[in-house]
């Protein structure tokens, strides 16, 4: 491959502007005890707390509801969010909120699944139309909200998704057997309350899978196509994912520093408060980065890997039905994806590997540096050995590649053009990684 084939054609009128957005942030041990005060600043009276059954069982969502009541608000808990949301589970939550509303604000307590459910509920109780009208094209209608949304406070209990910082809601579209999303700046929570104390109950398997989501958020945003490589946009054409830029780069590098120090410890020693706090900070930093720069190939591949799951049941997650957790699905093709993108930005791939494992020796073939560091980590924390480890074979590659190619919003952020043949090759080489 020549250098010219590795990157996009230079724009005739290069972009000179990048955008940056973030929620207000409250971070630290005990931060979740202050949500009643925080929401009180918005003058709200009725609040729906959105969570899933597993998180509800810890008591944290009810504690949040109780403190809201202490500030004169009526707060109810909806605990029907689905781990890895589907269009069906989101519709059930939306119908519940419509039937019991109107609501002045929402509080999501849980992982990315609960936060994304609350984003969808907020959108569809504030705007006309149906869920699929707003799902990104070509899976859905790609419609933008026409009305403002209510205040949403996001309280993550897992360290990974960064959903508390982003403008995206992710869901499985069951009929199409593909994951997709809704993306608009109005979906971003007004306040992210990150309390590491709430993450202490994460099982090791959840810590590992969700942590790989942090890692890939940082790596993909750091290696994303630079914002200056796009043609100059008109103001109305700007989207949240604008490409790698100096502000997002700073968050990604810092997240990689924290992961290098704490990821393995958090998986192996879940009671280590410092490791948990640093993972929570890493998740926040990576979210503040990728929520603006964007993600690319590993995330595009992850959507069909999760959406077409057969009978894989991961440790630490509900066992009633098969699933490939989002962070795990992202990780499974990441080593091959970064081999593919290396030539577009060699220096960034090398820098990322050094940040993630400062003690690793550079191999003779520099293309292998980041993939080898990634795979060593994946082995250490129990991530399956490629997509074969979650039940896929070469016969599944065409359908998976077709699903990945539907994620053009993500693939457009890759640092080099990506064809269906490219994706098929990455998937095929990811059946077994080591």
Phi, psi and omega in degrees: 000130177275165180299325182296329182282345187276344186229169179285158174298138181298135181292149179285330178228085189298146175297139179239000186237134167237156182247156177217129178225150179200154173283166164297148186231135170233120187234139169138163179303123180091358183300329184289347179281358185250008186294326178301315177298314184298314181289333178300336180290344182264359179067029183274156181241323183239126185231132174258121177267122185252129181205181176246167185301321181296315179290323178302324181293341178282344181089350184297315180298321179292325177298320177296314180300319181296320180287331174297319178299326178294343177255020174083014179259149170272120183232133177236150180257127169253115185250028183261010177298143184260134176292122194065082187300146174245167176301324179294316182291324178293319179298321178297318179293319180297316180297320177299315182294321178294321184288330184256355183281192004282154180247140180273339183196166179228145173234122177259123178240111181154198176280192179303331181297314179292320181294317179293323176299316179296324177299316181294318178299315180299315181298311188275350171266352180251343186229154178285168175098186183246165184306310185293342175299329188261347180293142184305139173291149006270001181291317179234198187277345177066025183285146176263145177298141180260345183240152176296154177262166177281164176298133177237124175256126181253128184235090185288139175248358173241159178251099180179300197292327187071009184300337180292344183254348195255170180259016191241142171239124184254141180211156170273125172266102194298316184296324181270355181053047180213147171273145174214197183203170169243131185227117174198146184301332182289345179284344184296132176303151177282335182215131172254122178250105185254106182244104183303335179301329183284348183265356186294338182271001178299126173295160182303319181296323178289320178300319181293309183294313181294325178295326176293334175293316175305310185299314182288328172303312182294313183293318183289320179291325181291327180259008180295158175305129182298147182300332181285352182273356179267157169294149182297131182262153168283158183306319183286350180267353185290139180238160182301323180273100187253003181099166182299144184205165187300325182287313179297323179301319181299314180295319182296315180298318180293322177298319179295321175303312182294319179297319180302326186274326196236345189299305182300320180297317181296325179289315186278330184228080185296345180268006179280103187297323181292317179297318179298317180296320181289326175293321177296321178292319178299317179298318179295313180299313181297322178295320178294335177277301186290337178297349178242317181283319183107170174235171185219243196299310181303322179288321177299318178292327185296327185298309177289330178300319177283321186289334183253022183308143180262275183224026180282132178233109186281151176297139174090354181247163176306137187260003185295330183216156181291149176197152167247109182305146187306310183298323176295315180300323178294318186294328192296333177249004184299314180304315180290325179298319182282338167296317183294321185271353189308312187294339179288327183210067185305317186295325180289321179294320179292318179297319179298318179296319179296321179293321184285328178216085183300339182269353184288138177276140178291131176284166178298320176268104186295338176303331186275353189298302182295314177303321182291320177297318179298312183293324176299318178295314181301319177298316185296328186255005172086026174283138181302156182278077176083180183292339173297330180290345176247014169108005181265151177234178180300331180295338181274347188301316182302317181292321178295318180295320178299318178295319179296323182291344176285348183266053185295332177300327179274314183297334178295342181269351180297149185284355173215157180300146185233117177263170177296325176296321178299313181297318179300320179294317178299316180295317181297316180287348180263004178299316172228126184266326183219000000 
